[in-house]
Amino acid sequence: MISPKALPAIVLLGLLATNTASATNGYFAHGYGAKSLGIAGIGIALPQDGLAAATNPAGTAFVGDRADLGLTLFQPRRGADISGNAGPGGSTLNGSYDGNDTRNFLIPELGYVRQLNTQWSAGVAVYGNGGMNTDYAVNPWSGFGASGAAGVNLEQLFISPTLAYKVNEDHALGIAVNLAYQRFAAKGIGLFAGNGASESPGDFSNHGSDSATGWGLRIGYTGKLTPELTVGATYATTTRMGKFDKYKGLFAEQGGFDIPANYGVGIAWQATEALTLAADIQRIEFGSVKSVGNTLFTGTQFGSSNGPGFGWRDVSVLKIGVSYDASPKLTLRGGYSHVTQPVPAAEILLNILAPGVVQDHLSVGATWKQGKHGELSVYFTHAFRKAVDGPIPANYGGGVASLHLSENILGVGYGWKY
């Protein structure tokens, strides 16, 4: 069972993690735990630390007794350019807009695992599942009468108690209960609620932060097919969340914003005693959440049961990486990941608020063993700049909008093996 000494740290990390925002694979984080993040977020068949359950709960069976604490500095660079727009009375949205009024985000995480006996393991992972933030000091819609700064802030925290069972020495099954907390705020977008466009126009924008809780499940399998070859599979249900009541006029289903189901498979091959090659394939079903996947042009009101959303598509993520033990005390890592584009060009106007368009990530990392028990890990990921161009609807003056995003992610983690 979880040691009482660990509970204050778990609660503290839970509170800290709510002050984060990120966007990598859509608005999901691209990995969990400093070791996994140094190899592009790979972990379905390669459990390495106490955060293994965030990717695949079966991995908890293979990491031993340990605690891990991590902190990431996340720096997104996002914005939009609009050209060729001509609204009524000579108004226009044309211009370049910087969404970086908030630039730096700190993302903590914690994992704890205890082997109960030769077959059963238990633990808990506390981590930021994902999020999205834009902060435009100059409102992109000011040309049409919008006032004040504009932007959104979405933050998601998971606390995942986990139980894993070893079928035998080489194969394990795991389950995690994903207890989720999220909060959201929007400002400067009340323009879109006018003229009957929203079912509840007074609950659309500029109401500060609202929060919601919910839960779901993640299950997983990890097993060795040969001494050198390990495979894994994992599935997370849709996390059913409470409503954002303050924004029931914005989000479909009167403020609904569930966390989508996702699943994946992985493989890890120990090519030599020192060299491991690994890969994951993941699928995230953004399109199944109406507030995210519905098109802006549904012909229905914002906030209604089948109201408009951001038009995001489901995405597939491919991660490949390598881990090399350069010495008994030093392990080096590197990896690359690619995600298909969630934001269609036809949905560009509303996605100025949520430009989760980056697709390619390159990661490097390292771990230094500190005596018999300690491990210090660092990693760096760069998400290469990506721009998506799309048409602005004629009823908003036409023209073209271009969204762009790039990211730098720097993290450190410390693990202690009992």
C-alpha positions in Angstrom: 0.0 0.0 0.0 1.0 3.6 -0.4 3.2 4.9 2.5 1.5 7.6 4.6 4.8 9.5 4.3 4.2 9.8 0.6 0.7 11.3 0.8 1.6 14.9 1.6 3.8 15.0 -1.4 1.1 13.5 -3.6 -1.4 16.1 -2.4 1.1 18.9 -2.9 1.9 17.8 -6.4 -1.8 17.6 -7.2 -2.3 21.2 -6.2 0.7 22.4 -8.0 -0.1 20.5 -11.2 -3.4 22.4 -11.6 -1.4 25.6 -12.5 -0.1 24.2 -15.8 -1.0 24.3 -19.5 0.5 22.4 -22.4 -0.1 21.4 -26.0 1.9 18.8 -27.9 -0.1 15.9 -29.3 -3.2 18.0 -29.9 -3.7 19.1 -26.3 -2.3 15.9 -24.8 1.2 15.7 -23.3 3.6 13.7 -25.4 4.8 11.6 -22.5 5.0 11.2 -18.7 8.1 10.8 -16.6 11.6 12.2 -17.3 12.9 8.9 -18.7 10.0 8.4 -21.1 10.1 12.1 -22.1 13.8 11.7 -23.1 12.8 9.0 -25.6 10.0 11.0 -27.2 7.3 9.8 -24.7 7.7 6.1 -25.4 6.5 3.8 -22.5 3.8 1.3 -23.6 6.3 -1.5 -23.7 9.2 0.2 -21.9 8.3 1.0 -18.3 11.1 2.9 -16.6 9.9 4.7 -13.5 7.1 5.5 -11.1 5.1 7.4 -13.8 4.8 4.2 -16.0 1.1 3.9 -15.1 0.3 7.2 -16.8 1.2 5.4 -20.1 0.5 1.7 -19.3 -0.5 0.6 -15.8 0.9 -2.9 -16.5 4.4 -1.4 -16.4 3.9 -0.8 -12.7 4.8 -4.5 -12.2 8.3 -4.1 -13.6 9.8 -1.0 -12.1 10.3 -2.1 -8.5 9.8 -0.1 -5.3 10.5 3.5 -6.2 9.3 7.1 -6.0 9.8 9.7 -8.8 9.4 13.4 -8.8 9.7 15.6 -11.9 9.4 19.2 -13.0 9.1 20.5 -16.6 9.5 24.0 -18.0 7.1 24.3 -21.0 7.5 27.2 -23.4 5.0 27.4 -26.3 5.3 30.1 -29.0 1.9 30.6 -30.6 0.1 33.1 -32.7 -1.9 33.9 -35.8 -1.7 36.0 -39.0 -4.8 37.2 -40.9 -4.8 38.7 -44.4 -7.3 39.6 -47.1 -10.1 40.1 -44.6 -12.8 42.8 -45.3 -15.7 43.1 -42.9 -18.7 45.5 -43.0 -18.1 49.2 -42.9 -14.4 48.9 -43.7 -13.7 46.8 -40.6 -11.0 44.2 -40.8 -9.2 41.4 -38.8 -6.0 41.8 -40.8 -2.8 41.7 -38.8 -0.3 39.6 -36.9 -1.3 38.5 -33.4 1.0 37.3 -30.7 -0.6 34.8 -28.3 2.3 34.7 -25.9 1.4 37.1 -23.2 1.8 34.1 -20.9 5.1 32.4 -21.9 6.3 29.9 -19.3 4.5 27.1 -17.6 5.8 24.7 -14.9 4.5 21.2 -14.9 5.2 18.9 -11.9 4.6 15.2 -11.7 5.0 12.4 -9.2 4.9 8.6 -9.3 5.1 6.1 -6.5 5.2 2.3 -6.8 5.3 -0.5 -4.2 5.7 -4.2 -4.9 3.2 -5.8 -2.5 4.4 -9.3 -3.1 5.9 -11.4 -6.0 2.7 -11.0 -8.1 1.0 -7.7 -7.1 2.2 -4.1 -7.3 0.4 -0.9 -6.4 1.1 2.8 -7.0 -0.1 6.2 -7.9 0.8 8.6 -10.7 0.0 12.3 -10.5 0.5 14.2 -13.7 -0.8 16.9 -16.1 -2.6 15.1 -18.8 -2.6 18.0 -21.2 -4.0 21.5 -21.8 -4.1 24.5 -24.0 -3.3 28.2 -23.4 -3.4 31.3 -25.6 -3.1 34.8 -24.3 -3.5 37.6 -26.9 -2.8 41.0 -25.5 -4.2 42.4 -28.8 -7.5 40.7 -29.5 -7.6 39.1 -33.0 -11.3 40.1 -33.3 -10.9 43.7 -32.1 -11.5 44.8 -35.7 -15.1 43.6 -35.4 -15.7 45.2 -32.0 -14.3 42.6 -29.6 -12.8 44.3 -26.5 -10.0 43.4 -24.1 -7.4 40.7 -24.3 -8.4 37.3 -25.8 -7.5 33.7 -25.1 -8.3 30.5 -23.4 -6.7 28.4 -20.7 -7.4 24.6 -20.3 -5.6 22.6 -17.7 -6.1 18.9 -16.9 -4.7 16.9 -13.9 -4.9 13.2 -13.4 -4.4 11.3 -10.2 -4.2 7.6 -11.1 -4.1 4.9 -8.4 -2.9 1.7 -10.1 -2.8 -2.0 -9.5 -0.8 -4.5 -11.5 -0.7 -8.3 -11.5 2.2 -10.5 -12.8 0.7 -13.5 -14.5 4.3 -14.9 -14.4 7.8 -13.4 -14.5 7.4 -12.1 -18.0 3.8 -11.0 -18.4 1.6 -8.5 -16.4 -1.8 -6.9 -16.5 -2.6 -3.5 -15.0 -5.5 -1.2 -14.3 -5.6 2.5 -13.2 -8.5 4.6 -12.1 -8.1 8.0 -13.7 -9.4 10.6 -11.3 -9.4 13.8 -13.3 -9.7 17.5 -12.5 -9.8 20.2 -15.2 -10.4 23.9 -15.3 -11.1 26.3 -18.1 -11.3 30.0 -18.7 -12.0 32.1 -21.8 -11.9 35.8 -22.4 -12.4 38.3 -25.2 -14.6 36.1 -27.4 -18.1 37.3 -26.5 -18.4 38.5 -30.1 -19.2 34.9 -31.2 -22.2 34.6 -28.9 -24.2 37.5 -30.5 -27.2 37.4 -32.8 -28.6 34.2 -31.3 -25.5 32.2 -32.0 -25.4 30.9 -28.4 -28.1 29.0 -26.5 -26.9 30.9 -23.3 -25.0 34.0 -24.4 -24.4 35.1 -20.8 -22.3 32.0 -20.2 -19.9 32.3 -23.1 -16.9 34.4 -22.2 -15.1 36.4 -19.4 -16.3 34.4 -16.4 -12.9 33.5 -15.0 -11.9 29.9 -14.3 -14.5 27.1 -14.0 -13.6 23.6 -12.9 -14.9 20.1 -13.3 -14.1 16.6 -12.1 -14.6 13.1 -13.5 -13.1 9.7 -13.8 -12.3 6.9 -16.2 -10.2 3.8 -16.5 -7.0 2.7 -18.1 -6.1 -0.9 -18.6 -2.9 -2.4 -20.0 -0.7 -5.4 -20.8 3.1 -5.7 -20.9 5.0 -8.9 -21.7 8.2 -10.4 -23.0 7.8 -12.6 -26.1 11.5 -13.4 -26.0 14.3 -12.3 -23.6 15.0 -9.5 -25.9 11.6 -8.5 -27.2 8.9 -6.8 -25.1 5.4 -5.7 -26.3 2.6 -3.8 -24.6 -0.9 -2.5 -25.2 -3.1 0.0 -23.4 -6.5 1.5 -23.6 -8.0 4.5 -21.7 -11.8 5.0 -21.7 -13.4 8.3 -22.2 -13.0 10.2 -18.9 -16.6 11.5 -18.2 -16.3 15.0 -16.8 -18.8 17.3 -15.1 -20.0 20.4 -16.9 -18.3 23.8 -17.2 -21.4 25.7 -16.0 -19.8 29.1 -16.4 -19.3 28.3 -20.1 -22.5 26.3 -20.9 -23.2 28.8 -23.7 -19.8 28.1 -25.3 -19.3 24.3 -25.2 -21.7 21.7 -26.7 -23.9 19.7 -24.3 -24.4 22.8 -22.0 -20.7 23.0 -21.0 -19.6 19.4 -21.6 -15.9 18.7 -22.1 -15.0 15.1 -21.6 -11.4 13.8 -22.0 -11.3 11.5 -25.0 -10.5 7.8 -25.1 -7.0 6.9 -26.3 -5.2 3.6 -26.9 -1.9 2.3 -28.2 0.6 -0.5 -28.7 4.3 -0.5 -28.2 7.4 -2.6 -28.7 10.9 -2.6 -27.1 13.8 -4.6 -28.4 17.0 -5.0 -26.4 19.4 -5.2 -29.4 22.5 -5.5 -27.2 23.1 -5.5 -23.5 23.5 -1.7 -23.7 21.2 -0.7 -26.5 17.4 -0.7 -26.6 15.2 0.3 -29.5 11.6 1.1 -28.9 8.4 2.4 -30.6 4.8 3.3 -29.7 1.8 3.9 -31.8 -1.1 5.8 -30.1 -4.6 6.9 -31.2 -6.4 9.8 -29.5 -10.2 10.2 -30.3 -10.5 14.0 -30.1 -13.4 13.9 -32.6 -15.6 11.9 -30.2 -15.9 14.8 -27.8 -18.5 17.2 -29.2 -17.0 20.4 -27.8 -13.7 19.5 -29.5 -14.7 17.5 -32.6 -17.9 19.2 -33.8 -17.4 21.6 -36.7 -17.9 25.3 -36.1 -20.5 25.2 -38.9 -23.1 22.8 -37.5 -26.0 25.1 -38.0 -26.8 24.8 -34.3 -26.3 27.2 -31.4 -23.2 27.2 -29.2 -23.9 25.3 -26.0 -26.7 23.2 -27.5 -26.7 19.4 -27.3 -24.9 19.1 -30.6 -23.4 22.6 -30.7 -20.4 23.8 -32.6 -16.9 22.9 -31.5 -13.3 23.3 -32.7 -13.6 20.7 -35.5 -10.6 18.6 -34.3 -10.0 15.2 -35.9 -8.8 12.0 -34.2 -5.1 11.8 -34.4 -2.5 9.0 -34.6 0.9 9.4 -32.9 4.1 7.5 -33.9 7.1 7.5 -31.5 10.5 5.9 -32.1 13.5 6.1 -29.9 16.7 4.6 -28.6 18.2 4.1 -25.1 21.9 3.4 -24.7 23.8 2.6 -21.5 27.0 4.5 -22.1 28.4 3.3 -18.7 27.1 1.6 -15.6 26.1 5.0 -14.3 25.0 6.9 -17.4 22.1 6.2 -19.8 21.6 8.3 -22.9 18.3 8.6 -24.8 16.8 10.1 -27.9 13.6 9.9 -29.9 11.3 11.4 -32.5 7.5 11.6 -32.6 5.0 12.6 -35.2 1.3 13.3 -34.8 -1.2 13.7 -37.6 -2.8 17.1 -37.8 -5.9 17.6 -35.6 -6.9 21.1 -36.9 -8.5 21.1 -40.3 -7.9 24.2 -42.5 -11.7 24.8 -42.8 -11.9 25.2 -39.0 -9.2 27.9 -38.7 -11.2 30.8 -37.3 -12.1 29.5 -33.9 -8.8 27.6 -33.6 -6.9 30.9 -33.3 -7.8 30.2 -29.7 -6.5 26.7 -29.7 -3.6 26.3 -32.3 -2.6 22.8 -31.3 -1.0 22.3 -34.7 2.6 21.1 -34.0 3.3 17.6 -35.4 7.0 16.8 -35.1 9.0 16.5 -31.8 12.7 15.7 -31.3 13.8 14.6 -27.8 17.1 13.9 -26.0 17.7 12.8 -22.4 20.0 11.2 -19.9 20.0 9.5 -16.5 22.9 9.5 -14.0 22.7 6.9 -11.2 23.4 8.4 -7.8 24.8 5.6 -5.6 22.7 2.5 -5.0 19.3 4.2 -4.8 19.2 7.6 -6.6 18.7 8.5 -10.3 18.9 12.0 -11.7 17.3 12.4 -15.2 17.1 15.3 -17.6 15.5 15.8 -21.0 14.8 18.4 -23.7 12.2 18.3 -26.4 11.7 20.7 -29.3 8.4 20.7 -31.2 9.2 22.2 -34.6 7.3 25.2 -35.8 4.2 24.3 -37.7 1.7 26.6 -39.5 -1.7 25.8 -40.8 -3.5 28.1 -43.2 -7.2 28.2 -43.8 -10.0 30.4 -45.2 -12.1 32.7 -43.0 -15.8 32.3 -43.7 -17.4 34.9 -46.0 -19.8 36.0 -43.3 -16.7 37.0 -41.2 -15.2 39.0 -44.1 -13.3 36.2 -45.9 -9.5 36.2 -46.3 -7.0 33.7 -44.9 -5.8 33.0 -41.3 -2.5 31.2 -40.5 -2.0 29.6 -37.1 1.5 28.7 -35.9 3.0 27.0 -32.9 6.4 25.8 -31.7 7.6 24.5 -28.3 10.6 24.0 -26.2 10.3 21.6 -23.2 13.0 21.2 -20.6 12.6 18.8 -17.7 14.3 17.2 -14.7 13.4 14.2 -12.6 14.7 12.5 -9.6 14.0 8.9 -8.8 14.6 6.9 -5.6 14.7 3.1 -5.6 13.8 1.6 -2.2 
